[in-house]
């Protein structure tokens, strides 16, 4: 076929201009819908996707255009449409019956660029990604029936493992990829991670991308809910609760070890003789053993985000180790060890709070606290300036009193006054001795009054207002926050297993397709619904039902709008007919006035009478 100066065929030019009738005419008269690969790599389907011609894509696919063919850059028509963010073209491609082929065809990009069509759709075209999710979920019977069944396809949502090509595909003359011909277990047994960078696997996971892009509609999709539920039930809950239980035992024994001993500055010889050395040795050994085991088990958790946890283990070792002969014989801790023991127990329980934060049911409250704390830190500059101003003034005027004898003591006393500990009578009416008398009494009353107004009323109420606003924001995003916590919890467990001897356990837990019967109830499912932190299967089934009802409502709305448009068109046609009759009436009157006789002759050809 001839080409123009831009190396375009007539079919290419028609596609560029969006002339669908000309495209159809050319295809009906022998234009190649699928040029041989020896001629060029870009096909009419690629060009239509690039030019945002959704109707032409439908036409080409109806003419058996190869949907998964790659161009010279290794891209499919879907890749091109996603790059150009042509939503209608993506929908046209994915509505085709061979949509799985075009999704599979770009799998090789995961090895080179770390990207797949699913990841790009989540980032750029979330509506199309939701459409793909819908196609990955099939149902049988109604959601409220006992035998309601759901089939889920996770291969595009959980694709960290790459199946070797001999098992996955074979190529035909056009380089197309055929469907997998081995059973799922064999494929996953031979599968390998697409990269050895475990952090990249987690950060580039489609679930993580949804959280980063705040795709609430995708995170709340039943397909994602079922995948999270499967990951949690298969491996996640055992690993998480095992680690949490081990840490809790470690923390309880550490607390028992510290509280079972008197302070080194609060003990006499009799008390030393009453100390059970064997019990202390057992407590220390248990703390050291559990601390070491937990560190070994969670070594992958020790990153910049878990510095508090690492500090607790380091401090616990310093507390239980004997650094002197006296400690070895009596079990008493040195003074600095005793101070460190208090800090260790304190931060140990705080760290337990942050570990529980990963559970969505409890974590939402920890998130609220952290947001309020973050706001206070931002406001702290304004707060501390008022605090320093008043504390310096009180130190200068009241330094004869014991509570204001130094700058630091004045700061502490002023801070206590903010929460209501004014102690007004003691300050002004405690006596006339030099260490109790107020030497700036008239001005002191004014300053105390200003302090009450500014610090106790205004600043404290401002802090309460800021906290309420932060909590309101968290509540407004509670669903997104809860789903993000579920994703982070599941992926954090997988990260830990990737870095230890447990990758094979992940391989065992991965599935491509899952059959689910949500309405089957048992005692464990009932307990998990109450305490597991995840939506039960029946709740996810309700989501599917609501989605089907929404789709039905959408269809009904579309039908209603179409009916209204038809009625409008009918009214317009009637109006045109009325106008036509009026024009005919006027023409007949004109012809009568001019004595013109008109005879209808459809086949007559006008002749020149001049």
CORBELFEN-V66040 format. One record per backbone hydrogen bond with DSSP energy under -1.0 kcal/mol. NH is the residue of the N-H (numbers start at 0). CO is the residue of the C=O. E is the energy in kcal/mol with one decimal. If there is no record, write none. Layout:
NH & CO & E
NH & CO & E
This chain:
3 & 7 & -2.0
6 & 3 & -1.8
12 & 8 & -2.4
13 & 9 & -2.3
14 & 10 & -2.1
15 & 11 & -2.6
16 & 12 & -1.9
18 & 13 & -2.3
19 & 17 & -1.5
22 & 18 & -2.2
23 & 19 & -2.5
24 & 20 & -2.2
25 & 21 & -2.8
26 & 22 & -2.5
27 & 23 & -2.3
29 & 26 & -1.2
30 & 25 & -2.5
38 & 35 & -1.7
39 & 35 & -1.1
46 & 42 & -2.2
47 & 43 & -2.6
48 & 44 & -2.0
49 & 45 & -2.0
50 & 46 & -2.1
52 & 47 & -2.5
56 & 52 & -1.9
57 & 53 & -2.1
58 & 54 & -2.0
59 & 55 & -2.9
60 & 56 & -2.6
61 & 57 & -1.8
63 & 60 & -1.5
64 & 59 & -1.7
70 & 74 & -2.0
73 & 70 & -1.9
79 & 75 & -2.0
80 & 76 & -2.1
81 & 77 & -2.4
82 & 78 & -2.5
83 & 79 & -2.1
85 & 80 & -2.8
86 & 84 & -1.1
89 & 85 & -2.0
90 & 86 & -2.4
91 & 87 & -2.3
92 & 88 & -2.3
93 & 89 & -2.6
94 & 90 & -1.3
95 & 92 & -1.1
98 & 95 & -1.4
101 & 97 & -1.1
102 & 98 & -1.6
103 & 99 & -2.2
104 & 100 & -1.9
106 & 103 & -2.0
108 & 105 & -1.4
109 & 106 & -1.6
111 & 107 & -1.1
112 & 108 & -2.4
113 & 108 & -1.6
119 & 115 & -2.3
120 & 116 & -2.5
121 & 117 & -2.0
122 & 118 & -1.8
123 & 119 & -2.9
124 & 120 & -1.2
128 & 124 & -2.1
129 & 125 & -2.3
130 & 126 & -1.6
131 & 127 & -2.1
132 & 128 & -2.4
133 & 129 & -2.2
134 & 130 & -1.7
135 & 131 & -1.2
136 & 133 & -1.2
137 & 150 & -2.6
139 & 148 & -2.3
144 & 141 & -2.1
147 & 144 & -1.3
148 & 139 & -2.1
149 & 515 & -2.9
150 & 137 & -3.2
151 & 513 & -2.5
152 & 135 & -2.0
153 & 511 & -3.3
157 & 153 & -2.6
161 & 191 & -3.9
166 & 163 & -1.0
167 & 163 & -1.6
168 & 164 & -2.9
174 & 171 & -1.8
177 & 169 & -1.4
186 & 182 & -2.0
187 & 183 & -2.5
188 & 184 & -1.8
189 & 185 & -1.6
191 & 161 & -2.2
193 & 159 & -1.9
197 & 195 & -1.1
200 & 196 & -1.7
201 & 197 & -1.7
202 & 198 & -2.9
203 & 199 & -2.4
204 & 201 & -1.3
208 & 204 & -2.2
209 & 205 & -1.9
210 & 206 & -1.5
211 & 207 & -2.5
212 & 208 & -2.5
214 & 209 & -2.6
215 & 213 & -1.5
218 & 214 & -2.6
219 & 215 & -2.1
220 & 217 & -1.5
224 & 220 & -2.2
225 & 221 & -2.7
226 & 222 & -2.0
227 & 223 & -2.7
228 & 224 & -2.1
229 & 225 & -2.4
230 & 226 & -2.7
231 & 227 & -2.6
232 & 228 & -2.6
233 & 229 & -2.8
234 & 230 & -1.8
235 & 230 & -2.3
236 & 231 & -3.1
238 & 234 & -2.1
239 & 235 & -2.9
240 & 236 & -2.4
241 & 237 & -1.7
242 & 238 & -2.2
243 & 239 & -2.8
244 & 240 & -2.5
245 & 241 & -2.3
246 & 242 & -2.3
247 & 243 & -2.3
248 & 244 & -2.5
249 & 245 & -2.3
250 & 246 & -2.7
251 & 247 & -2.6
252 & 248 & -2.5
253 & 249 & -2.2
254 & 250 & -2.5
255 & 251 & -2.6
256 & 252 & -2.6
257 & 253 & -2.2
258 & 254 & -2.7
259 & 255 & -1.5
260 & 257 & -1.1
265 & 262 & -2.0
271 & 267 & -1.8
272 & 268 & -1.9
273 & 269 & -1.1
274 & 271 & -1.2
276 & 274 & -1.1
279 & 275 & -2.1
280 & 276 & -2.6
281 & 277 & -2.4
282 & 278 & -2.5
283 & 279 & -2.8
284 & 280 & -2.7
285 & 281 & -2.6
286 & 282 & -2.5
287 & 283 & -2.7
288 & 284 & -2.8
289 & 285 & -2.8
290 & 286 & -2.5
291 & 287 & -2.4
292 & 288 & -2.6
293 & 289 & -2.7
294 & 290 & -2.1
295 & 291 & -2.7
296 & 292 & -2.6
297 & 293 & -2.2
300 & 297 & -1.9
301 & 298 & -1.1
302 & 300 & -1.9
305 & 302 & -1.4
309 & 305 & -2.0
310 & 306 & -2.2
311 & 307 & -1.9
312 & 308 & -1.7
313 & 309 & -2.2
314 & 310 & -2.8
315 & 311 & -2.3
316 & 312 & -1.8
317 & 313 & -1.8
318 & 314 & -2.0
319 & 315 & -2.0
320 & 316 & -1.4
327 & 323 & -1.7
328 & 324 & -2.1
329 & 325 & -2.9
330 & 326 & -1.5
337 & 333 & -2.4
338 & 334 & -2.0
339 & 335 & -2.2
340 & 336 & -2.4
341 & 337 & -1.7
342 & 338 & -1.7
343 & 339 & -2.6
344 & 340 & -2.5
345 & 341 & -2.2
346 & 342 & -2.9
347 & 343 & -2.0
348 & 344 & -1.9
349 & 345 & -2.0
350 & 346 & -2.5
351 & 347 & -1.5
352 & 348 & -1.5
353 & 349 & -1.6
354 & 350 & -1.8
355 & 351 & -2.2
356 & 352 & -1.1
357 & 354 & -1.1
358 & 355 & -2.1
362 & 358 & -3.6
363 & 359 & -1.0
364 & 361 & -1.2
366 & 362 & -2.4
367 & 363 & -1.7
368 & 364 & -2.2
369 & 365 & -2.6
370 & 366 & -2.4
371 & 367 & -2.4
372 & 368 & -2.6
373 & 369 & -2.5
374 & 370 & -2.1
375 & 371 & -2.2
376 & 372 & -2.3
377 & 373 & -1.8
378 & 374 & -2.0
379 & 375 & -1.2
382 & 378 & -2.1
383 & 379 & -3.3
384 & 380 & -1.4
385 & 381 & -1.5
386 & 382 & -2.1
387 & 383 & -2.9
388 & 384 & -2.2
389 & 385 & -2.3
390 & 386 & -2.4
391 & 387 & -2.5
392 & 388 & -1.7
393 & 389 & -2.6
394 & 390 & -2.2
395 & 391 & -2.2
396 & 392 & -2.1
397 & 393 & -3.0
400 & 397 & -2.0
403 & 400 & -1.5
404 & 401 & -1.4
409 & 405 & -2.2
410 & 406 & -2.1
411 & 407 & -2.2
412 & 408 & -2.5
413 & 409 & -2.5
414 & 410 & -2.1
415 & 411 & -2.2
416 & 412 & -2.0
417 & 413 & -1.1
419 & 416 & -1.4
420 & 415 & -1.7
421 & 419 & -2.1
426 & 422 & -1.7
427 & 423 & -2.0
428 & 424 & -2.6
435 & 432 & -2.3
436 & 432 & -2.2
443 & 439 & -2.9
444 & 440 & -1.9
445 & 441 & -1.1
446 & 442 & -2.4
447 & 443 & -2.7
448 & 444 & -2.1
449 & 445 & -2.5
450 & 446 & -2.6
451 & 447 & -2.4
452 & 448 & -2.1
453 & 449 & -3.1
454 & 450 & -1.9
455 & 450 & -1.4
456 & 451 & -1.5
457 & 452 & -2.4
458 & 453 & -2.8
459 & 454 & -1.0
460 & 456 & -1.8
461 & 457 & -2.2
462 & 458 & -2.4
463 & 459 & -2.0
464 & 460 & -2.4
465 & 461 & -2.4
466 & 462 & -2.3
467 & 463 & -2.4
468 & 464 & -2.2
469 & 465 & -2.2
470 & 466 & -2.5
471 & 467 & -2.3
472 & 468 & -2.1
473 & 469 & -2.2
474 & 470 & -2.5
475 & 471 & -2.2
476 & 472 & -1.5
477 & 474 & -1.3
480 & 476 & -2.9
481 & 477 & -2.8
482 & 478 & -2.4
483 & 479 & -2.5
484 & 480 & -2.1
485 & 481 & -1.9
486 & 482 & -2.3
487 & 483 & -2.7
488 & 484 & -2.6
489 & 485 & -2.4
490 & 486 & -2.7
491 & 487 & -2.3
492 & 488 & -1.7
493 & 489 & -1.8
494 & 490 & -2.4
495 & 491 & -1.9
496 & 492 & -1.9
497 & 493 & -2.4
498 & 494 & -1.4
505 & 501 & -1.4
506 & 502 & -2.4
507 & 503 & -2.1
508 & 504 & -1.6
509 & 505 & -1.4
513 & 151 & -2.0
515 & 149 & -3.1
519 & 516 & -1.5
525 & 521 & -1.9
526 & 522 & -2.1
527 & 523 & -2.7
528 & 524 & -1.9
529 & 525 & -1.4
530 & 526 & -2.7
531 & 527 & -2.3
539 & 535 & -2.0
540 & 536 & -2.6
541 & 537 & -2.0
542 & 538 & -1.6
543 & 539 & -2.0
544 & 540 & -2.5
545 & 541 & -2.9
546 & 542 & -2.5
547 & 543 & -2.5
548 & 544 & -2.6
549 & 545 & -2.6
550 & 546 & -2.6
551 & 547 & -2.6
552 & 548 & -2.8
553 & 549 & -2.5
554 & 550 & -2.6
555 & 551 & -2.7
556 & 552 & -2.5
557 & 553 & -2.6
558 & 554 & -2.7
559 & 555 & -2.4
560 & 556 & -2.6
561 & 557 & -2.5
562 & 558 & -2.5
563 & 559 & -2.3
564 & 560 & -2.3
565 & 561 & -2.5
566 & 562 & -2.4
567 & 563 & -2.3
568 & 564 & -2.7
569 & 565 & -2.6
570 & 566 & -2.3
571 & 567 & -2.4
572 & 568 & -2.6
573 & 569 & -2.3
574 & 570 & -2.1
575 & 571 & -2.4
576 & 572 & -2.5
577 & 573 & -2.3
578 & 574 & -2.4
579 & 575 & -2.6
580 & 576 & -2.4
581 & 577 & -2.1
582 & 578 & -2.6
583 & 579 & -2.4
584 & 580 & -2.3
585 & 581 & -2.3
586 & 582 & -2.5
587 & 583 & -2.4
588 & 584 & -1.9
589 & 585 & -2.3
590 & 586 & -2.6
591 & 587 & -2.1
592 & 588 & -2.0
593 & 589 & -2.0
595 & 590 & -2.7
603 & 600 & -1.3
